[in-house]
Amino acid sequence: MSTAQSSGKTRHYTPPLARLPSWMRPGTLDVYLISQTIPPFIIAVSVVLLALLLERMLVLLNVLASEASPFFTLIRLLADLMPHYMGLALPAALCVSVFAVIRRMSENDEIDVLMSSGVSLARICRPFAITGAVIGLLSLALYGYLQPHARYQFRQGFYMASHAGWSPVLQSGMFAAPSAALMLTADHVDQAGSHLTGVFIRDLTEDKERDIIARTGHIRTDPAKGEVQIELTDGEILTVRPDQDPGVTTFDHATRLLSHTHTSAFRERGDDERELTSGELVHRIHRRKRARHGQAEAPPPVPAPPAATPASSSQTQTSDDTPRPKAAQTDTIISVPSMRAELNFRLARSLSIPFIPILAAALAVIGKRKRGSAGLALAVTILLTYDHLLQLGESLVANGRTSPLAVIWPPTIVFCAGCTLLLLFRARILPIIRVTQLSGPAATDPDNHA
């Protein structure tokens, strides 16, 4: 009896997605469309990233090869470029993948079958629009936080690589000159270029000549101090001085300094508005506004200079030369219009991403006898024109000539509204289509009303 009761109370497993509200629950059509979009999306992202990174890698190879920088530096710089190029690849891949899926479904009459069964083109585009909205939210973090930090790290890494001085990249039998007065060669060098056998060094510093031979040598670098040293074992030093007899010194272990680079530290992040996160841009804009209205916070107290003697009173520092905090100095470098232009440009680009799949889907649908439609070329042209308009508006706002409400947001509103209206037009949802059909010649023919 208890077994029957327990079996009667058995609950069936409910998938997590089935517990969502009906308007949020993905249907069979949504799952099918998303599954068809993922493969071309991944391929498009990979192709665009590869093309962009290859173009930049060729430029970096020329610069880093002249500085003899290690290969790991190139990999690190390319990794710092990934967020920037990902921001370009995601919208392009989304447009191409949605266009490819809708065009294939249109050519195979799948769109006609769905619309004949009561599914509108707007309903078909719903999973694409939701995917675009998710990518748009992710782009807020990408444009507003990841790209500023990655851009600064790339500039810092490129600066350190181009100012690193001599880098110990040796080959067997090759002569290397760390400086004008120093020459180095070895009979055999390992693959890493750090362990040497049969070392010969000629040092012409300190107004004398020193010829050093050693059985083995090991090169080590100290990036913090900018030094390159070589540790020698089992060798001899022949020293030749002017007007003196040569001298020979034998050693078991010795360390020689090959190169020392005095590289100044790279600047701090924040000298360029593109290196600031969106939160930092908002904070600095509001702080500058409060400072303009006389409501700025009091700066930290600066210690008073020592009392000047009458003899040195003319050299006393004036109030205009009082050092300010570093944050205040960096804050005044960037103008408010530049920060406002960068912030609005990021927001406009993120807001436009959900409408890109709508544009691609509307242009991908073709008629029965229109197999050669140039919808993808038209979509690319529209996106490039829109992006250039945003860049033009950003430059105008950064120069202080106009407001972002006049040159950045009108193209954004026109683009978003135009994509939506184009989809409604292709889906035959707009009332103007129905009025046009009813007001045609067939509607005015009196024989049709008989």
Secondary structure, DSSP 4 states (H G I P E B T S, - for coil): -HHHHHHHTPPPP--GGGGS-TTTS--HHHHHHHHHHHHHHHHHHHHHHHHHHHHHHHHHHHHHHHTT--HHHHHHHHHHHHHHHHHHHHHHHHHHHHHHHHHHHHHTTHHHHHHHTT--HHHHTHHHHHHHHHHHHHHHHIIIIIHHHHHHHHHHHHHHHHT--------TT--EEEETTEEEEEEEE-TTS-EEEEEEEEE--TTSEEEEEEEEEEEEEETTTTEEEEEEEEEEEEEE-TTS--EEEEEEEEEEEEEE--PPPPPPTTSSGGGS-HHHHHHHHHHHHHHHTT-PPPPPPPPPPPPPPGGGGGGPPPGGGPPPPHHHHHHTTS-HHHHHHHHHHHHHHHHHGGGHHHHHHHHH---TT-TT--HHHHHHHHHHHHHHHHHHHHHHHHTTSS-HHHHTHHHHHHHHHHHHHHHHHHTT-SHHHHHHHHTSHHHH-GGGG-
